[in-house]
Amino acid sequence: MALATVGLVACSGVVDEPGAANSVAEPSTPGRLARIQVVLQPPDEAPGDEPALEITARFVQYRGLDLAAVRARVDLPPLVVDRLRVGQCVASEQVWLGEDEPAARDAGGSRELVLLDAGNVAVQIGDASIDLPLSLVPDLLPYMSGVAYDHVSETLPARAWPQGEPSPSALQITVEGAGDDELPGFTVGARIPEAVVLQATPSPDRGSLLLEWRPDGRGQPVVFRLSSFIGSEPAGDEITCLFSDAGSQRIDLDDLRAAGLDISGDTLRIGTSRLARRRFAAGELFTREHAEAVVEVRSATFVSWP
């Protein structure tokens, strides 16, 4: 496939030099951002609202917009591990709002945001190969164009993670490229983290919650998402926490209540995520500083209050 027209398209966000203006005579240097993200749920997990497999790929070139706006437009939010401190818990909505970044606004001058066509993109998990569908970006903004890669499935391919067999430890991403030096074909491998197997024990007075699990030895923090339900209806806000992978964590539920968690319900859902990240370079356009592959493995535990 040919490279999507490089007449860029832009968004809003946080730029390396916020507020830098563009001029017609001297256009600003384009910014670039690339991410290939794979989100997996092990096949032995109880069915839930989340898909078993989600894959997205974006190869972005932009001008006249800050990075936060670009991320919002192309659906590449910052990762939780980049937004929170270890030990911090906040309402999930605040994670995505990016409250510690300058308010997203368009920079002065012309704006361009283009999602580049990188040819065929495939992800190999176990013995299964998944080709990512390519779709045109909706013509909603005059300065935004290009293509996006997205794959969503309620089940994993049978040969990707067979039940009863050891889980795969790595996957491979193959990008065909545009057939030139700016965006050539490439292959990148990424580790698949272990799923968190969580034991959650609430105190009788609902004052605290003890979380216990087995560390995976990498020393990377683990993401926890807590949400309360009354019957099947959500209650209060979802809370996102980032904890060290130490194997145990006691949570003061009064602190989470202050952050928006409603613990008056009858069930608490605790979603967990381990992430692995690998930087990569792709030709002249994308350096390791601006391109990454991310693999996230999710699992969930339900707690019935005493």
C-alpha positions as CSV (number, residue, x, y, z in Angstrom):
1,M,0.0,0.0,0.0
2,A,1.2,3.5,-0.7
3,L,2.0,6.0,1.9
4,A,-1.1,8.1,2.7
5,T,-0.9,11.6,1.3
6,V,1.6,13.4,3.4
7,G,-0.4,16.6,3.4
8,L,-0.5,16.2,7.2
9,V,-3.4,16.6,9.5
10,A,-3.3,17.8,13.1
11,C,-4.9,17.8,16.5
12,S,-4.5,19.3,19.9
13,G,-2.3,18.4,22.8
14,V,1.1,19.0,24.4
15,V,4.0,19.8,22.1
16,D,7.7,19.8,22.8
17,E,7.4,23.6,22.4
18,P,3.9,24.6,23.4
19,G,2.6,27.7,21.7
20,A,5.2,27.7,18.9
21,A,3.5,29.4,16.0
22,N,3.6,28.3,12.4
23,S,4.0,30.5,9.4
24,V,3.2,29.9,5.7
25,A,6.7,30.9,4.7
26,E,8.5,28.7,7.3
27,P,6.3,25.7,8.4
28,S,7.2,24.1,11.6
29,T,9.0,20.8,11.8
30,P,6.4,18.0,11.8
31,G,6.0,16.0,14.9
32,R,5.7,12.2,14.8
33,L,4.1,9.5,16.9
34,A,3.7,5.8,16.4
35,R,2.3,3.1,18.6
36,I,1.2,-0.5,18.1
37,Q,-0.7,-1.7,21.1
38,V,-2.0,-5.2,21.8
39,V,-4.4,-5.8,24.8
40,L,-5.0,-9.4,25.7
41,Q,-7.3,-11.2,28.2
42,P,-6.3,-14.8,29.0
43,P,-8.8,-17.4,27.7
44,D,-9.5,-18.8,31.2
45,E,-10.7,-15.4,32.4
46,A,-14.5,-15.2,33.1
47,P,-16.3,-13.4,30.3
48,G,-16.8,-9.7,30.8
49,D,-17.6,-6.5,29.1
50,E,-14.1,-6.1,27.7
51,P,-12.9,-7.8,24.4
52,A,-10.5,-10.6,24.7
53,L,-8.2,-9.0,22.1
54,E,-7.8,-5.4,21.0
55,I,-5.0,-4.3,18.6
56,T,-4.5,-0.7,17.4
57,A,-1.7,0.7,15.3
58,R,-1.1,4.4,14.4
59,F,1.7,6.1,12.5
60,V,1.1,9.8,12.9
61,Q,2.7,12.9,11.4
62,Y,1.4,16.3,12.5
63,R,2.0,20.0,12.4
64,G,0.4,23.0,14.1
65,L,-1.0,21.0,17.1
66,D,0.3,20.1,20.5
67,L,0.8,16.4,21.4
68,A,-2.1,16.1,23.8
69,A,-4.5,17.2,21.1
70,V,-2.9,14.8,18.6
71,R,-3.2,11.9,21.1
72,A,-6.9,12.7,21.7
73,R,-7.7,12.9,17.9
74,V,-5.9,9.6,17.0
75,D,-7.0,7.6,20.1
76,L,-3.5,7.2,21.6
77,P,-3.9,8.3,25.2
78,P,-0.8,8.3,27.5
79,L,-0.3,5.1,29.3
80,V,-1.3,4.9,32.9
81,V,2.3,4.1,33.9
82,D,3.3,7.5,32.4
83,R,0.4,9.4,34.1
84,L,0.5,8.1,37.7
85,R,3.1,7.8,40.4
86,V,3.6,4.4,42.0
87,G,1.2,4.3,45.0
88,Q,-1.2,6.9,43.5
89,C,-4.9,6.3,43.1
90,V,-7.2,8.7,41.2
91,A,-10.6,8.6,39.5
92,S,-10.0,7.0,36.1
93,E,-11.5,10.0,34.3
94,Q,-8.7,12.1,35.6
95,V,-6.1,9.8,34.1
96,W,-7.4,10.4,30.6
97,L,-8.0,14.2,31.1
98,G,-4.3,14.7,31.6
99,E,-4.8,17.3,34.3
100,D,-1.1,18.0,34.8
101,E,-0.7,18.9,31.1
102,P,-1.4,22.3,29.6
103,A,-5.0,22.6,28.3
104,A,-5.2,21.1,24.9
105,R,-5.6,23.8,22.3
106,D,-4.7,24.3,18.6
107,A,-1.5,26.2,18.0
108,G,-1.6,29.2,15.8
109,G,-1.2,28.9,12.1
110,S,-2.0,26.0,9.7
111,R,-2.8,22.6,11.2
112,E,-2.2,19.2,9.7
113,L,-2.6,15.7,11.0
114,V,-2.0,12.6,8.9
115,L,-2.2,9.0,9.8
116,L,0.2,7.3,7.5
117,D,-0.5,4.1,5.5
118,A,2.2,1.6,6.6
119,G,1.1,-1.2,4.4
120,N,-0.1,-4.5,5.8
121,V,0.3,-4.9,9.6
122,A,0.1,-8.3,11.2
123,V,0.5,-9.6,14.8
124,Q,1.7,-13.1,15.5
125,I,0.6,-14.6,18.8
126,G,1.5,-18.2,19.4
127,D,0.6,-20.0,16.2
128,A,-2.0,-17.5,15.1
129,S,-1.4,-14.5,12.8
130,I,-3.9,-11.6,13.0
131,D,-4.0,-9.1,10.0
132,L,-5.1,-5.7,11.1
133,P,-8.0,-4.2,9.1
134,L,-7.2,-0.8,7.6
135,S,-9.9,1.9,7.5
136,L,-10.0,5.5,6.3
137,V,-10.1,8.2,9.0
138,P,-13.6,9.8,9.0
139,D,-13.7,13.1,7.2
140,L,-14.7,15.0,10.3
141,L,-12.0,17.7,10.4
142,P,-10.6,19.5,7.4
143,Y,-7.0,19.1,8.6
144,M,-7.1,15.4,9.5
145,S,-6.8,12.5,7.1
146,G,-5.2,9.1,6.6
147,V,-5.8,5.5,7.8
148,A,-6.1,3.7,11.1
149,Y,-5.5,0.1,12.0
150,D,-7.9,-1.5,14.5
151,H,-8.8,-5.1,15.4
152,V,-11.3,-6.1,18.2
153,S,-12.4,-9.6,19.0
154,E,-14.5,-11.1,21.7
155,T,-12.4,-14.3,21.7
156,L,-8.7,-15.0,21.1
157,P,-7.8,-17.1,18.0
158,A,-7.7,-20.8,19.1
159,R,-4.0,-21.1,18.2
160,A,-2.9,-17.9,19.9
161,W,-3.3,-19.0,23.5
162,P,-4.7,-22.6,23.7
163,Q,-6.4,-23.5,27.0
164,G,-4.4,-26.0,29.0
165,E,-1.1,-25.0,27.5
166,P,1.6,-22.6,28.8
167,S,0.7,-19.0,27.9
168,P,2.8,-17.4,25.1
169,S,5.7,-15.3,26.4
170,A,6.2,-13.1,23.3
171,L,4.5,-11.9,20.2
172,Q,5.8,-10.5,16.9
173,I,4.6,-7.5,14.9
174,T,5.3,-7.3,11.2
175,V,4.7,-4.1,9.3
176,E,5.0,-4.1,5.5
177,G,5.9,-0.5,5.2
178,A,5.4,2.0,2.4
179,G,8.2,0.7,0.2
180,D,10.5,3.6,0.7
181,D,13.3,4.8,3.0
182,E,10.9,7.0,5.0
183,L,8.8,4.2,6.2
184,P,10.3,0.8,5.2
185,G,9.0,-2.6,6.4
186,F,10.1,-3.8,9.8
187,T,9.5,-6.5,12.4
188,V,9.5,-5.9,16.2
189,G,9.1,-8.5,18.9
190,A,7.5,-7.7,22.3
191,R,7.1,-9.6,25.5
192,I,3.7,-10.8,26.7
193,P,3.6,-10.2,30.5
194,E,2.1,-12.7,32.9
195,A,-1.6,-12.1,33.9
196,V,-2.1,-11.1,37.5
197,V,-3.8,-13.8,39.6
198,L,-5.3,-11.7,42.4
199,Q,-6.5,-12.6,45.8
200,A,-8.5,-9.7,47.4
201,T,-9.6,-9.7,51.0
202,P,-11.8,-6.9,52.4
203,S,-11.9,-6.1,56.1
204,P,-15.2,-6.8,57.8
205,D,-15.8,-3.1,58.3
206,R,-15.1,-2.2,54.7
207,G,-12.3,0.0,55.9
208,S,-9.5,-1.6,53.9
209,L,-8.7,-4.1,51.2
210,L,-5.8,-6.5,51.1
211,L,-4.5,-7.3,47.6
212,E,-2.2,-10.3,47.1
213,W,-0.6,-11.7,44.0
214,R,2.6,-13.3,42.6
215,P,5.2,-10.8,41.3
216,D,6.5,-11.6,37.8
217,G,10.1,-10.5,38.6
218,R,10.4,-7.6,36.1
219,G,10.0,-4.9,38.7
220,Q,7.4,-3.0,36.5
221,P,4.4,-1.5,38.3
222,V,0.9,-3.0,38.0
223,V,-2.3,-1.1,37.1
224,F,-5.4,-1.7,39.2
225,R,-8.9,-0.5,38.3
226,L,-11.6,-0.7,41.0
227,S,-15.3,-0.2,40.3
228,S,-18.3,-0.9,42.5
229,F,-21.7,-2.4,41.5
230,I,-25.1,-2.6,43.0
231,G,-26.5,-5.7,41.3
232,S,-25.4,-5.3,37.7
233,E,-25.4,-1.4,37.8
234,P,-22.2,0.5,38.3
235,A,-22.1,2.8,41.4
236,G,-19.7,5.7,41.9
237,D,-16.5,6.3,39.9
238,E,-14.0,3.8,38.7
239,I,-10.6,4.3,40.4
240,T,-7.3,3.7,38.8
241,C,-4.2,2.9,41.0
242,L,-0.6,2.2,40.1
243,F,1.2,-0.1,42.6
244,S,4.7,-1.7,42.6
245,D,4.8,-5.4,41.7
246,A,5.7,-6.3,45.2
247,G,3.0,-9.1,45.6
248,S,0.8,-7.3,48.2
249,Q,-0.9,-4.0,48.8
250,R,-3.3,-2.9,51.5
251,I,-5.6,-0.1,50.4
252,D,-7.4,2.3,52.7
253,L,-10.9,2.4,51.3
254,D,-11.6,5.7,52.9
255,D,-9.0,7.2,50.6
256,L,-10.7,5.6,47.6
257,R,-14.1,6.7,48.8
258,A,-12.8,10.3,48.8
259,A,-11.6,9.8,45.2
260,G,-15.1,8.7,44.1
261,L,-15.4,5.0,44.8
262,D,-18.8,3.9,46.1
263,I,-18.4,1.0,48.5
264,S,-22.0,0.8,49.5
265,G,-22.7,-1.7,46.7
266,D,-22.6,-5.5,47.0
267,T,-19.7,-6.2,44.5
268,L,-16.3,-4.7,43.8
269,R,-14.6,-5.4,40.4
270,I,-10.8,-5.2,40.4
271,G,-9.3,-5.2,37.0
272,T,-5.5,-5.6,36.7
273,S,-3.1,-4.9,33.9
274,R,0.6,-5.7,33.4
275,L,2.3,-3.9,30.5
276,A,5.4,-4.5,28.5
277,R,6.8,-1.7,26.3
278,R,9.4,-1.8,23.6
279,R,10.7,1.1,21.6
280,F,11.4,0.7,17.9
281,A,12.6,2.7,15.0
282,A,11.0,2.7,11.5
283,G,13.0,4.3,8.7
284,E,13.5,8.1,8.5
285,L,10.2,9.0,9.9
286,F,10.0,7.3,13.3
287,T,12.8,7.2,15.8
288,R,12.9,5.2,19.0
289,E,12.0,8.3,20.9
290,H,8.6,8.5,19.1
291,A,7.7,4.9,18.4
292,E,6.7,2.1,20.7
293,A,5.1,-1.3,20.8
294,V,2.9,-2.0,23.9
295,V,1.5,-5.3,25.2
296,E,-1.0,-5.3,28.0
297,V,-2.5,-8.4,29.7
298,R,-5.7,-7.8,31.6
299,S,-7.4,-9.9,34.2
300,A,-10.3,-9.3,36.7
301,T,-11.3,-10.3,40.2
302,F,-14.7,-9.8,41.8
303,V,-15.1,-9.3,45.5
304,S,-18.4,-9.7,47.4
305,W,-18.5,-7.5,50.5
306,P,-18.8,-9.2,53.9
